[in-house]
Amino acid sequence: MANQSVIIKSNKYGLIVILDAKLSFEDLTREVADKFHSSAKFFGEAQMAVCFQGRDLTLDEEMTLAETISNSCRIQIVSIIDENKDLEEKMQKALEQKEEEAGDLMNLQDGRFYKGTLRSGQVLESETSVIILGDVNPGARVISKGNVIVLGSLKGNVFVGAAGNEAAFVAALSMDPMQIRIGDVIARCSDGTAAKKRKKTADTPKIAYVEDGNIYIEPITKEVLNEIDL
């Protein structure tokens, strides 16, 4: 009997992924990766919304599964849709919104400012460093080959030094990301284990950087900046 722990249904706007309610989340994540990897040629390269059904998921679990899908095939998940009777219409609107925002959100070609809040499902890509005048909400992603400075709250995922540059850094007025990646070094912050040296300070501006193969998050001070090879 075929493994039915992960069932994929699709329409022209997105995917409905039906998940086994009894499987552990770790095993389920592996099943999702295997399922989408084996189906990669069928789906091709596309932007899609996704709806997870069959079990209750936390926001962090939804984001983990969405990233697992994107990493296992060439699908870019642009939005996670809650289950309801107007599901296909919701997916269509999510894709249309993504297309309208593409001019601002995709492929910035030089170091510049981005003004506005990045919401769940949105992706900002930059060929070089970028300063964001706004918040990066949970579920949003920022990918830059240079540095990222957030003049607001960073609560989503951020990937700097995307070309493998571990000298890149992330700075934010309020630093509480779900995941930080600098070059090839990855740290998760949502479970409290991401930073190797994270002080329980007040909500002050902080900087994340790589040293000795680890990601450190520190309050921004003159001493810290002098120690970092920026």
VOFI-450136 format. One record per residue (C-alpha): residue number from 0; residue in three letters; x, y, z. Coordinates in steps of 0.05 Angstrom, whole numbers, plus 5000, padded with zeros to 4 digits. Layout:
REM VOFI-450136
<atom NUM ala <X Y Z>>
...
//
This chain:
REM VOFI-450136
<atom 0 met <5000 5000 5000>>
<atom 1 ala <5027 5068 4981>>
<atom 2 asn <5049 5115 5036>>
<atom 3 gln <4992 5164 5047>>
<atom 4 ser <5022 5205 5104>>
<atom 5 val <5028 5264 5056>>
<atom 6 ile <4977 5275 5001>>
<atom 7 ile <4986 5332 4951>>
<atom 8 lys <4927 5363 4915>>
<atom 9 ser <4934 5423 4869>>
<atom 10 asn <4894 5474 4831>>
<atom 11 lys <4918 5528 4784>>
<atom 12 tyr <4932 5575 4841>>
<atom 13 gly <4964 5532 4894>>
<atom 14 leu <4973 5468 4933>>
<atom 15 ile <4932 5432 4986>>
<atom 16 val <4977 5388 5027>>
<atom 17 ile <4940 5337 5070>>
<atom 18 leu <4982 5313 5129>>
<atom 19 asp <4979 5252 5173>>
<atom 20 ala <4954 5274 5242>>
<atom 21 lys <4990 5219 5281>>
<atom 22 leu <5060 5221 5251>>
<atom 23 ser <5113 5258 5291>>
<atom 24 phe <5129 5327 5262>>
<atom 25 glu <5201 5306 5250>>
<atom 26 asp <5180 5245 5210>>
<atom 27 leu <5126 5286 5175>>
<atom 28 thr <5177 5337 5153>>
<atom 29 arg <5220 5282 5122>>
<atom 30 glu <5158 5254 5087>>
<atom 31 val <5141 5323 5058>>
<atom 32 ala <5213 5331 5033>>
<atom 33 asp <5212 5262 5000>>
<atom 34 lys <5144 5273 4969>>
<atom 35 phe <5161 5340 4938>>
<atom 36 his <5230 5318 4916>>
<atom 37 ser <5201 5259 4878>>
<atom 38 ser <5148 5305 4848>>
<atom 39 ala <5196 5362 4829>>
<atom 40 lys <5193 5348 4754>>
<atom 41 phe <5118 5347 4755>>
<atom 42 phe <5110 5415 4788>>
<atom 43 gly <5168 5449 4753>>
<atom 44 glu <5186 5520 4773>>
<atom 45 ala <5126 5559 4799>>
<atom 46 gln <5101 5608 4852>>
<atom 47 met <5044 5579 4892>>
<atom 48 ala <5003 5589 4955>>
<atom 49 val <4996 5529 5001>>
<atom 50 cys <4943 5505 5050>>
<atom 51 phe <4960 5451 5101>>
<atom 52 gln <4903 5405 5122>>
<atom 53 gly <4895 5344 5166>>
<atom 54 arg <4928 5368 5230>>
<atom 55 asp <4937 5431 5272>>
<atom 56 leu <5004 5466 5261>>
<atom 57 thr <5038 5523 5296>>
<atom 58 leu <5064 5582 5256>>
<atom 59 asp <5135 5556 5263>>
<atom 60 glu <5114 5487 5239>>
<atom 61 glu <5078 5517 5179>>
<atom 62 met <5140 5557 5161>>
<atom 63 thr <5185 5496 5169>>
<atom 64 leu <5141 5456 5122>>
<atom 65 ala <5137 5513 5071>>
<atom 66 glu <5213 5519 5071>>
<atom 67 thr <5219 5444 5065>>
<atom 68 ile <5175 5445 5003>>
<atom 69 ser <5216 5502 4972>>
<atom 70 asn <5282 5466 4988>>
<atom 71 ser <5258 5400 4959>>
<atom 72 cys <5235 5426 4891>>
<atom 73 arg <5231 5490 4850>>
<atom 74 ile <5165 5515 4879>>
<atom 75 gln <5167 5582 4914>>
<atom 76 ile <5114 5586 4968>>
<atom 77 val <5087 5657 4967>>
<atom 78 ser <5033 5650 5020>>
<atom 79 ile <5005 5601 5071>>
<atom 80 ile <4928 5601 5068>>
<atom 81 asp <4881 5580 5124>>
<atom 82 glu <4831 5527 5107>>
<atom 83 asn <4762 5552 5089>>
<atom 84 lys <4708 5544 5035>>
<atom 85 asp <4737 5601 4993>>
<atom 86 leu <4806 5568 4990>>
<atom 87 glu <4818 5574 4915>>
<atom 88 glu <4796 5647 4915>>
<atom 89 lys <4844 5661 4973>>
<atom 90 met <4901 5628 4935>>
<atom 91 gln <4886 5669 4872>>
<atom 92 lys <4887 5734 4912>>
<atom 93 ala <4952 5715 4945>>
<atom 94 leu <4985 5704 4877>>
<atom 95 glu <4957 5768 4848>>
<atom 96 gln <4983 5807 4908>>
<atom 97 lys <5051 5775 4898>>
<atom 98 glu <5053 5796 4825>>
<atom 99 glu <5034 5868 4844>>
<atom 100 glu <5090 5871 4895>>
<atom 101 ala <5142 5837 4851>>
<atom 102 gly <5170 5903 4825>>
<atom 103 asp <5187 5924 4896>>
<atom 104 leu <5203 5858 4929>>
<atom 105 met <5243 5818 4879>>
<atom 106 asn <5315 5824 4855>>
<atom 107 leu <5339 5892 4881>>
<atom 108 gln <5401 5904 4839>>
<atom 109 asp <5440 5951 4883>>
<atom 110 gly <5446 5971 4956>>
<atom 111 arg <5384 6012 4972>>
<atom 112 phe <5327 6023 5020>>
<atom 113 tyr <5262 5984 5022>>
<atom 114 lys <5205 6021 5056>>
<atom 115 gly <5148 5981 5084>>
<atom 116 thr <5130 5921 5126>>
<atom 117 leu <5144 5851 5098>>
<atom 118 arg <5086 5806 5115>>
<atom 119 ser <5082 5730 5120>>
<atom 120 gly <5097 5697 5054>>
<atom 121 gln <5133 5757 5024>>
<atom 122 val <5205 5751 5001>>
<atom 123 leu <5254 5808 4991>>
<atom 124 glu <5316 5792 4951>>
<atom 125 ser <5376 5838 4941>>
<atom 126 glu <5440 5830 4901>>
<atom 127 thr <5476 5874 4952>>
<atom 128 ser <5463 5904 5021>>
<atom 129 val <5393 5931 5037>>
<atom 130 ile <5364 5974 5092>>
<atom 131 ile <5291 5959 5109>>
<atom 132 leu <5250 6017 5136>>
<atom 133 gly <5197 5975 5170>>
<atom 134 asp <5185 5908 5202>>
<atom 135 val <5199 5837 5178>>
<atom 136 asn <5140 5797 5204>>
<atom 137 pro <5140 5722 5220>>
<atom 138 gly <5136 5683 5156>>
<atom 139 ala <5171 5736 5114>>
<atom 140 arg <5240 5724 5085>>
<atom 141 val <5298 5770 5067>>
<atom 142 ile <5354 5744 5023>>
<atom 143 ser <5415 5787 5009>>
<atom 144 lys <5485 5776 4981>>
<atom 145 gly <5507 5833 5026>>
<atom 146 asn <5484 5857 5094>>
<atom 147 val <5414 5870 5120>>
<atom 148 ile <5396 5926 5168>>
<atom 149 val <5324 5928 5193>>
<atom 150 leu <5301 5995 5222>>
<atom 151 gly <5243 5960 5257>>
<atom 152 ser <5228 5890 5284>>
<atom 153 leu <5260 5829 5253>>
<atom 154 lys <5216 5769 5267>>
<atom 155 gly <5219 5731 5202>>
<atom 156 asn <5276 5693 5167>>
<atom 157 val <5338 5728 5141>>
<atom 158 phe <5395 5701 5097>>
<atom 159 val <5455 5747 5087>>
<atom 160 gly <5520 5733 5051>>
<atom 161 ala <5479 5690 5003>>
<atom 162 ala <5539 5681 4958>>
<atom 163 gly <5576 5647 5015>>
<atom 164 asn <5603 5710 5049>>
<atom 165 glu <5607 5696 5124>>
<atom 166 ala <5632 5767 5137>>
<atom 167 ala <5562 5793 5125>>
<atom 168 phe <5519 5815 5183>>
<atom 169 val <5447 5828 5204>>
<atom 170 ala <5427 5887 5247>>
<atom 171 ala <5358 5906 5273>>
<atom 172 leu <5326 5954 5323>>
<atom 173 ser <5288 5894 5351>>
<atom 174 met <5321 5827 5338>>
<atom 175 asp <5277 5765 5346>>
<atom 176 pro <5282 5726 5280>>
<atom 177 met <5256 5656 5268>>
<atom 178 gln <5320 5638 5232>>
<atom 179 ile <5385 5672 5213>>
<atom 180 arg <5433 5647 5160>>
<atom 181 ile <5499 5680 5148>>
<atom 182 gly <5538 5648 5090>>
<atom 183 asp <5533 5574 5106>>
<atom 184 val <5521 5583 5181>>
<atom 185 ile <5449 5574 5204>>
<atom 186 ala <5418 5590 5271>>
<atom 187 arg <5346 5585 5295>>
<atom 188 cys <5323 5638 5344>>
<atom 189 ser <5250 5621 5356>>
<atom 190 asp <5267 5563 5403>>
<atom 191 gly <5319 5603 5441>>
<atom 192 thr <5379 5561 5418>>
<atom 193 ala <5402 5601 5358>>
<atom 194 ala <5455 5647 5386>>
<atom 195 lys <5515 5619 5421>>
<atom 196 lys <5523 5682 5462>>
<atom 197 arg <5457 5719 5471>>
<atom 198 lys <5449 5765 5531>>
<atom 199 lys <5381 5775 5563>>
<atom 200 thr <5381 5850 5553>>
<atom 201 ala <5325 5899 5541>>
<atom 202 asp <5297 5908 5471>>
<atom 203 thr <5357 5945 5444>>
<atom 204 pro <5387 5947 5374>>
<atom 205 lys <5428 5884 5361>>
<atom 206 ile <5475 5856 5309>>
<atom 207 ala <5484 5783 5287>>
<atom 208 tyr <5551 5761 5258>>
<atom 209 val <5594 5699 5250>>
<atom 210 glu <5655 5685 5291>>
<atom 211 asp <5692 5618 5295>>
<atom 212 gly <5636 5584 5257>>
<atom 213 asn <5581 5607 5304>>
<atom 214 ile <5528 5661 5299>>
<atom 215 tyr <5529 5712 5355>>
<atom 216 ile <5476 5763 5371>>
<atom 217 glu <5499 5823 5412>>
<atom 218 pro <5473 5892 5430>>
<atom 219 ile <5503 5944 5384>>
<atom 220 thr <5559 5980 5420>>
<atom 221 lys <5623 6014 5398>>
<atom 222 glu <5663 5957 5429>>
<atom 223 val <5624 5903 5391>>
<atom 224 leu <5630 5940 5325>>
<atom 225 asn <5705 5948 5335>>
<atom 226 glu <5711 5873 5347>>
<atom 227 ile <5673 5854 5284>>
<atom 228 asp <5709 5854 5217>>
<atom 229 leu <5655 5893 5180>>
//
